[in-house]
Amino acid sequence: MKSQKRATVYFDAEVHRALRLRAAANERSISDMVNEAVRVALAEDAADLEAFETRVGERSAPFESVLKDLKRRGRI
């Protein structure tokens, strides 16, 4: 078994109720579900950082210029 650390997390009452119901319906613990959600969020962050690193050499354009160009070309 992996080592575990204890943490206290406070949820809004409605979120906690929904989480409890979903955990029970899926025969999982709230802790398992929270751990999975945090792992997914961290993996997304890692993917974002990797994408930033691969695009570091690209030239940037101001957001307003991109919007004007899209509008000029009839895209929005």
C-alpha positions as a Markdown table, in Angstrom:
| # | Residue | x | y | z |
|---|---|---|---|---|
| 1 | Met | 0.0 | 0.0 | 0.0 |
| 2 | Lys | 1.2 | 3.5 | -0.8 |
| 3 | Ser | 2.0 | 5.8 | 2.1 |
| 4 | Gln | -0.7 | 8.2 | 2.8 |
| 5 | Lys | -0.9 | 11.6 | 4.5 |
| 6 | Arg | -3.9 | 13.0 | 6.3 |
| 7 | Ala | -5.3 | 16.4 | 5.3 |
| 8 | Thr | -8.4 | 18.2 | 6.3 |
| 9 | Val | -10.5 | 19.6 | 3.5 |
| 10 | Tyr | -13.7 | 21.7 | 3.9 |
| 11 | Phe | -16.4 | 21.4 | 1.3 |
| 12 | Asp | -19.6 | 23.4 | 0.8 |
| 13 | Ala | -22.5 | 21.5 | 2.3 |
| 14 | Glu | -24.1 | 20.8 | -1.1 |
| 15 | Val | -20.8 | 19.7 | -2.7 |
| 16 | His | -20.1 | 17.3 | 0.3 |
| 17 | Arg | -23.6 | 15.8 | -0.1 |
| 18 | Ala | -23.2 | 15.3 | -3.8 |
| 19 | Leu | -19.7 | 13.8 | -3.2 |
| 20 | Arg | -21.0 | 11.4 | -0.5 |
| 21 | Leu | -23.9 | 10.3 | -2.8 |
| 22 | Arg | -21.6 | 9.7 | -5.8 |
| 23 | Ala | -19.0 | 7.9 | -3.7 |
| 24 | Ala | -21.7 | 5.6 | -2.3 |
| 25 | Ala | -23.2 | 5.0 | -5.7 |
| 26 | Asn | -19.8 | 4.0 | -7.1 |
| 27 | Glu | -18.8 | 2.0 | -4.0 |
| 28 | Arg | -15.8 | 4.3 | -3.5 |
| 29 | Ser | -14.6 | 6.4 | -0.7 |
| 30 | Ile | -14.6 | 10.2 | -0.8 |
| 31 | Ser | -10.9 | 10.1 | -0.2 |
| 32 | Asp | -10.4 | 7.9 | -3.3 |
| 33 | Met | -12.5 | 10.2 | -5.4 |
| 34 | Val | -10.7 | 13.4 | -4.2 |
| 35 | Asn | -7.3 | 11.8 | -4.8 |
| 36 | Glu | -8.3 | 10.9 | -8.3 |
| 37 | Ala | -9.6 | 14.4 | -9.0 |
| 38 | Val | -6.4 | 16.0 | -7.7 |
| 39 | Arg | -4.2 | 13.6 | -9.8 |
| 40 | Val | -6.2 | 14.5 | -12.9 |
| 41 | Ala | -5.9 | 18.2 | -12.2 |
| 42 | Leu | -2.1 | 17.9 | -11.6 |
| 43 | Ala | -1.7 | 15.9 | -14.9 |
| 44 | Glu | -3.6 | 18.6 | -16.8 |
| 45 | Asp | -1.2 | 21.2 | -15.2 |
| 46 | Ala | 1.8 | 19.2 | -16.3 |
| 47 | Ala | 0.4 | 18.9 | -19.8 |
| 48 | Asp | -0.2 | 22.7 | -19.9 |
| 49 | Leu | 3.4 | 23.4 | -18.7 |
| 50 | Glu | 4.8 | 21.0 | -21.4 |
| 51 | Ala | 2.7 | 22.8 | -24.1 |
| 52 | Phe | 4.0 | 26.2 | -22.9 |
| 53 | Glu | 7.6 | 24.9 | -23.1 |
| 54 | Thr | 7.1 | 23.6 | -26.6 |
| 55 | Arg | 5.6 | 26.9 | -27.8 |
| 56 | Val | 8.0 | 29.3 | -26.0 |
| 57 | Gly | 9.6 | 30.3 | -29.4 |
| 58 | Glu | 6.3 | 31.2 | -31.1 |
| 59 | Arg | 5.6 | 34.8 | -31.7 |
| 60 | Ser | 2.7 | 36.2 | -29.7 |
| 61 | Ala | -0.2 | 38.4 | -30.8 |
| 62 | Pro | -2.4 | 40.6 | -28.6 |
| 63 | Phe | -5.8 | 39.2 | -28.0 |
| 64 | Glu | -7.5 | 42.2 | -29.4 |
| 65 | Ser | -5.6 | 41.8 | -32.7 |
| 66 | Val | -6.6 | 38.1 | -32.9 |
| 67 | Leu | -10.3 | 39.1 | -32.4 |
| 68 | Lys | -10.1 | 41.8 | -35.0 |
| 69 | Asp | -8.6 | 39.4 | -37.5 |
| 70 | Leu | -11.2 | 36.7 | -36.8 |
| 71 | Lys | -14.0 | 39.3 | -37.3 |
| 72 | Arg | -12.4 | 40.7 | -40.5 |
| 73 | Arg | -12.3 | 37.1 | -41.9 |
| 74 | Gly | -15.9 | 36.5 | -40.9 |
| 75 | Arg | -15.1 | 33.8 | -38.4 |
| 76 | Ile | -16.9 | 35.5 | -35.5 |
